[in-house]
Structures are given as C-alpha cells and as structure tokens.
Amino acid sequence: MNSPAHRLSDASLPASPSGLVLRFDPKHSPEGRPRLACSIASAINPNLERADAHVMRWVVELGLVRVQATEKYARFVAARFPWLAARAYPEVDAEQLELITDWITFVFFFDDMCDTQASIDPDYMVKLVAREDRLIALARGDVLREGDTPLDHALVDILARVGRWASDAWRQRLAGHITEYLEGCRWERLIRMQGRVPRLATYSKLRLLVSAVFPCFDLAGIGIDGRRLDFVRNVYVEQLEVMANNHICWVNDIYGLDKEISEQTTSNLVVVLADQYGLTWDQALDRAIEMCNSELEAFTELAAQLEQLDDTDSRAYVRALQAWMRGNLDWYADTRRYAIEDDQAMAACWTTWTRWELGKD
C-alpha cells in the first residue's frame, strides 16, 4: 500500500554524510552498483555551432539575459542548452534546430522561476500565476499586448516560427501540451507549498507534465511531417512517448538530485523512493537507475514490435524518441547546470520576475 504524502519536516529522508548524494557519474557507477545503460548510438547535429550563436543573440534581443559581458551571461553559456538540442535532434535542419534550441531555453528559464522557494511566497506566487495564465493564453493564440514580459514575447516568437512547418492540428496539439506543462507546474507548486513529498503514484503522473518533454516530442513530429498527425496517433507510439518521457525525466532526476535537494524540490524520483520506501540515499539512487534501465528495455521491446508496421514516418518518430533519450543522457557531460557548487549562481543566471514584475533587482 502506498504511504501518504509526508511533510518535509515529518519525512524520514536520510541525510547524506558528505553533503552530496550523487558522488559519481551514474553512467560509470562504482563496482557493485547499477549504472545507467543505453545501447542507442550517440549523435549530434552538425548545425550545433549555428544554433549556439543564434540562441546567444536571441536571449539578449528578447531581454531574457541582460548584457553579454555579465557573469550571468557566462553562466547561461555554461548551461549549454544548444548541446541538448543538437544531441536530441541530430537530424533536423539548421532552422529547425534554432527553433528547438529556443524552445528548450524558454522551458529552462521558466522552470528556474518555478524551482525556487520564492515561488511559494504569496506575492511572488500571485504574479507567477498571472504570468502562467498569460502564457497559456498566448499558447492558445492570443496576441501580444503592452506590458507582456520577455518570456511572453519569446513564446510568441517560437510559436510563430512553428507555424512555418506545422498544420493547424499540430499547432493545437502543441498548444495543448504547453498548457499541460504550465498547469503541471502549478500542481507541483501546490505540493511544494504543502512541504510534502508526493506519493510515487502522484509523482509518476505529475512528472510527465512538468518535464515539458511532450511539447519537445511534438517539435520532433513536426520536423518529420508537419502536415499530418496519423503517424503519432496509435497506441504503440503513444506508449513509447510515455516510456521515453519517463526515461528522460528519471535520468534528469538522478543528475539533478543534489540541485533539487538544495531547492527543496520533492518531485524527484530519488527523493520519492527514499521517502516512500524508507530507503537510504544510495538505495534510492540505485533503484532509480534500475528503473531507468528497465524503462529503456521496455521501450526497446515495444519499438521492435512497431517495426513490423508499414509506416515510415512512425518509425522515424520512434527514432526521434530514441535520439531524445540518448541525447538527454549524453548532455549531462556537456552542461554545468547541475554542478552543485554552481547551484546558487546558476539559479540567479536568468532575468526573473523580480526585475520584470516587482521593479527591483
């Protein structure tokens, strides 16, 4: 039977004697412990350099980062979001890679605004909810107006460019997934406000939303054929999407564990396992790694069955899901985003609501 959600103050989360839980690269775990395994071949888009140069201009022009010469800009560069895009989308063309890089950057900017204890401060939360409402309206087709923030302008810019390749049906699907992501962030914030560790059953539903991975998959599908949706609308592909999203989320939870502990974020697989099953940090980490490997094995088995279907686009989409899983896994060797010694600095990297909404720095 699942245990009830616990308040952080009451939860029996184990302490880490060294201060860090993740003390090794989980792809190369110490002897006797499981390691993250992945037989999918690594790849990287040859247009990475162009996408990197583009997004560095884009964030400054839109006001997401203020001045290129600042230390904050240097930390943004160190996060290396274009490397995630290039690894996860190795086959898209240069213009599509620029678009995808901008979307991934948008998500991480918004994610950092939510992943802070300030997000449960009543004044901050009111403003954050208002901005979420605005982003949802813009995702659904509303137009920009005076007073909209740089992040609002960024989303509208991204969606306008998506329209070059995507049919109305694809744009509606993408808007729906963006809405689910934003509403998922609210759900996660409610759990944070209560100071609770969610049940595993709750976490497994929530995490699929707040990952923002489903919109990323939409961009992959649009890149394959933005005129038709039938190749993603079958039960095999839908389950593969869930499995791929799980794997991406759980790998992120493993690599981001110490960062999220420092932020008091409880919607993390390792935290949930440690709390619900009374595990040590090492035991919970090992179980999370085993879950990742099992999910990838299940994905591989189902993908092999899908190969029997005579649908070239469906098979291309499955390869795109595989590229995302492998690219996500490889990206943690590129980025400094999850380096715990940089945690406070990275959290302050972006222009936040403090400047946009409260009128102070």
C-alpha positions in Angstrom: 0.0 0.0 0.0 1.3 3.5 -0.8 2.2 5.6 2.1 0.5 9.0 2.4 2.4 12.1 1.3 4.7 13.4 4.0 5.6 16.9 5.0 9.3 17.6 4.7 9.6 18.3 8.4 8.0 14.9 9.2 9.5 12.8 6.4 12.2 10.3 7.2 14.6 11.4 4.4 18.1 10.1 5.1 20.9 12.6 5.5 23.9 12.5 3.2 27.1 12.4 5.3 29.2 14.0 2.6 26.7 16.7 1.7 26.3 15.2 -1.8 24.2 12.2 -2.7 25.4 11.8 -6.3 29.1 11.4 -5.9 29.8 9.7 -9.3 28.7 9.7 -12.9 25.8 7.2 -12.9 26.9 6.0 -16.4 30.1 4.8 -14.7 28.9 3.7 -11.2 31.3 2.2 -8.7 31.7 -1.6 -8.8 28.7 -3.4 -7.3 26.2 -0.7 -8.1 23.9 -0.3 -11.1 24.9 2.1 -13.9 22.8 3.9 -16.5 22.9 1.7 -19.6 22.0 2.8 -23.1 22.6 0.9 -26.3 21.3 3.8 -28.5 24.0 5.3 -30.6 25.1 8.9 -29.8 24.7 11.5 -32.4 25.0 15.3 -32.7 23.5 17.7 -35.2 26.1 19.3 -37.5 24.3 22.7 -37.1 25.2 23.0 -33.4 27.5 26.0 -33.9 24.9 27.9 -35.8 22.2 27.2 -33.2 24.5 28.2 -30.4 25.3 31.5 -32.0 21.6 32.1 -32.7 20.3 31.5 -29.2 23.0 33.7 -27.7 21.7 36.6 -29.8 18.1 35.6 -29.2 18.1 35.7 -25.4 19.8 39.1 -25.4 17.5 40.6 -28.0 14.4 39.4 -26.2 15.7 40.6 -22.8 15.9 37.1 -21.2 19.5 37.8 -20.3 20.6 41.4 -20.0 24.2 42.0 -21.2 26.5 39.6 -22.9 29.5 40.8 -20.8 28.0 39.9 -17.4 28.9 36.9 -15.3 25.2 35.8 -15.5 25.6 35.6 -19.3 28.7 33.4 -18.9 26.8 31.1 -16.6 24.0 30.9 -19.2 26.6 29.9 -21.8 27.9 27.2 -19.4 24.5 25.6 -19.3 24.9 24.7 -22.9 21.3 24.3 -23.9 22.1 24.2 -27.6 24.1 21.0 -26.9 20.9 19.3 -25.6 19.0 20.4 -28.7 21.7 19.2 -31.0 22.0 15.8 -29.3 18.3 15.2 -29.0 17.6 16.3 -32.6 20.6 15.2 -34.6 18.7 15.1 -38.0 16.7 18.3 -38.2 17.8 21.1 -40.4 19.6 24.3 -39.2 16.5 26.5 -39.0 14.5 23.9 -37.1 17.4 23.3 -34.7 17.5 27.1 -33.9 13.8 26.9 -33.2 14.1 23.9 -31.0 17.1 25.4 -29.1 15.0 28.5 -28.4 12.1 26.3 -27.1 14.4 24.4 -24.8 15.9 27.6 -23.5 12.4 29.0 -22.9 11.5 25.9 -20.8 14.6 26.1 -18.7 14.1 29.8 -18.0 10.6 29.2 -16.9 11.5 26.1 -14.9 14.0 28.0 -12.9 11.4 30.6 -12.0 9.3 27.8 -10.6 12.0 25.8 -8.9 12.7 28.2 -6.1 11.4 28.6 -2.6 10.3 32.2 -3.7 7.6 30.6 -5.8 5.6 29.8 -2.7 5.9 33.4 -1.3 2.3 34.8 -1.6 3.3 37.9 -3.6 5.6 36.1 -5.9 3.0 33.3 -6.4 0.3 35.7 -7.4 2.5 37.2 -10.1 3.7 33.8 -11.2 0.1 32.5 -11.6 -0.8 35.6 -13.6 2.2 35.0 -15.9 1.2 31.4 -16.3 -2.3 32.5 -17.3 -0.8 34.8 -19.8 1.5 32.2 -21.3 -1.4 29.8 -21.6 -3.5 32.4 -23.4 -0.6 33.1 -25.8 -0.1 29.4 -26.4 -3.8 29.2 -27.4 -3.5 32.0 -29.9 -3.8 35.3 -28.0 -1.8 38.3 -29.3 0.9 40.3 -27.6 -0.1 43.4 -25.7 1.6 46.2 -23.8 3.1 45.0 -20.6 3.9 41.5 -21.7 7.2 40.1 -20.5 10.3 39.0 -22.4 9.2 35.4 -21.8 5.8 36.1 -23.3 7.5 37.6 -26.4 9.8 34.5 -26.5 6.8 32.1 -26.6 5.0 34.0 -29.3 8.2 34.2 -31.4 8.6 30.4 -31.1 5.0 29.6 -31.9 5.1 31.9 -35.0 8.1 30.1 -36.3 6.5 26.7 -35.6 3.7 27.8 -38.0 6.1 27.7 -40.9 6.1 23.9 -40.7 3.0 22.8 -38.7 -0.6 22.3 -39.7 -3.4 23.7 -37.5 -3.8 20.2 -36.0 -0.1 20.1 -35.0 -0.3 23.6 -33.5 -3.3 22.7 -31.5 -1.6 19.6 -30.2 1.5 21.6 -29.2 -0.6 24.3 -27.5 -2.4 21.6 -25.5 0.9 20.1 -24.4 2.3 23.6 -23.5 -0.8 24.2 -21.4 -0.4 20.9 -19.6 3.2 21.8 -18.8 2.2 25.1 -17.3 -0.7 23.6 -15.3 1.6 20.8 -14.2 4.0 23.5 -12.8 1.1 24.8 -10.7 0.3 21.3 -9.4 4.0 20.9 -8.5 3.9 24.2 -6.7 0.9 23.2 -4.6 2.9 20.2 -3.4 5.9 22.5 -2.6 3.6 24.9 -0.7 2.4 22.0 1.5 6.0 21.0 2.1 5.2 17.4 1.0 6.9 14.6 -0.7 4.4 13.2 -3.2 3.4 9.6 -3.4 5.1 7.6 -6.2 1.7 7.3 -7.9 1.2 11.1 -7.8 4.8 11.8 -8.9 4.5 9.4 -11.9 1.6 11.5 -13.3 3.0 14.9 -12.4 6.5 14.4 -13.7 5.3 13.6 -17.2 3.8 17.1 -17.4 6.4 19.3 -15.7 9.2 17.8 -17.8 7.9 19.7 -20.9 9.0 16.7 -22.9 5.7 16.2 -24.7 6.0 19.6 -26.5 9.6 18.6 -27.4 8.3 15.4 -29.0 5.7 17.5 -30.9 8.6 19.5 -32.4 10.2 16.2 -33.5 7.0 15.1 -35.1 6.5 18.4 -36.9 10.1 18.1 -38.2 9.2 14.7 -39.7 5.9 15.8 -41.3 4.1 18.9 -40.1 1.1 18.2 -42.3 -0.2 15.0 -40.8 -0.6 13.5 -37.3 -1.7 10.0 -38.0 1.8 8.5 -37.5 1.8 9.6 -33.8 -1.8 8.6 -33.2 -1.6 4.9 -32.5 -1.4 3.0 -29.2 2.2 1.8 -29.8 3.6 5.3 -30.4 1.6 6.8 -27.5 3.0 4.3 -25.1 6.5 4.8 -26.4 6.1 8.5 -25.8 5.3 7.8 -22.2 8.2 5.4 -21.8 10.6 7.9 -23.4 9.3 10.7 -21.3 9.8 8.6 -18.1 13.3 7.7 -19.0 14.2 11.4 -19.8 12.6 12.6 -16.5 14.2 9.9 -14.3 17.7 10.5 -15.8 17.2 14.2 -15.1 16.1 13.5 -11.5 19.3 11.4 -11.0 21.7 14.0 -12.4 19.8 16.9 -10.8 19.3 15.3 -7.4 21.6 17.4 -5.3 20.4 20.6 -7.0 16.8 19.8 -6.3 17.5 18.8 -2.7 19.1 22.2 -2.2 16.0 23.8 -3.7 13.7 21.7 -1.6 12.1 20.2 -4.7 10.4 17.0 -3.7 9.0 15.9 -7.1 12.2 14.0 -7.8 12.2 10.2 -8.3 15.1 9.5 -5.9 13.5 11.7 -3.2 10.1 10.0 -3.6 11.6 6.5 -3.5 13.7 7.3 -0.4 10.6 8.7 1.4 8.0 6.2 0.4 10.1 3.0 0.9 12.3 4.2 3.7 15.5 3.8 1.7 18.9 5.3 2.2 20.0 7.8 -0.4 22.3 5.2 -2.1 19.5 2.6 -2.1 17.0 5.1 -3.6 19.6 6.2 -6.2 20.3 2.6 -7.2 16.6 1.8 -7.6 16.1 4.9 -9.7 18.9 3.8 -12.0 17.4 0.3 -12.3 14.0 1.9 -13.1 15.6 3.9 -15.9 17.2 0.8 -17.4 14.0 -1.2 -17.2 12.0 1.5 -18.9 14.5 1.7 -21.7 14.3 -2.1 -22.1 10.5 -1.9 -22.3 10.8 0.9 -24.9 13.1 -1.2 -27.0 10.9 -4.2 -26.9 7.8 -2.2 -28.0 9.7 -0.3 -30.6 10.8 -3.6 -32.2 7.1 -4.6 -32.5 6.3 -1.3 -34.1 8.9 -2.0 -36.7 6.5 -4.6 -38.2 4.1 -1.8 -39.1 4.5 -0.4 -42.6 4.7 3.2 -41.6 8.0 5.0 -42.4 7.0 8.2 -40.5 6.1 6.2 -37.4 9.5 4.5 -37.5 11.2 7.9 -38.0 9.3 9.3 -35.0 10.4 6.4 -32.8 14.0 7.1 -33.8 13.4 10.7 -32.8 12.3 9.5 -29.3 15.4 7.3 -29.1 17.5 10.3 -30.0 16.0 12.3 -27.2 16.7 9.6 -24.6 20.3 9.2 -25.8 20.9 12.9 -26.3 19.5 13.7 -22.8 21.8 11.2 -21.2 24.8 12.5 -23.1 24.1 16.2 -22.3 25.0 15.9 -18.6 28.6 15.6 -19.6 28.3 18.9 -21.5 26.4 21.2 -19.1 27.3 22.9 -15.8 23.7 23.4 -14.9 23.6 20.7 -12.3 27.0 21.3 -10.8 26.1 21.8 -7.2 28.9 24.2 -6.5 27.3 26.5 -9.1 23.8 26.0 -7.8 23.1 29.4 -6.4 24.9 31.2 -9.3 23.0 29.2 -11.9 19.7 29.9 -10.2 20.4 33.6 -10.5 21.5 33.3 -14.1 18.3 34.5 -15.7 16.4 37.7 -15.7 13.4 36.8 -13.4 10.0 38.1 -12.4 11.8 40.2 -9.8 13.0 42.6 -12.4 10.0 42.3 -14.8 7.2 42.4 -12.3 8.4 43.8 -9.0 10.5 46.6 -10.3 13.6 45.9 -8.4 16.8 43.8 -8.9 
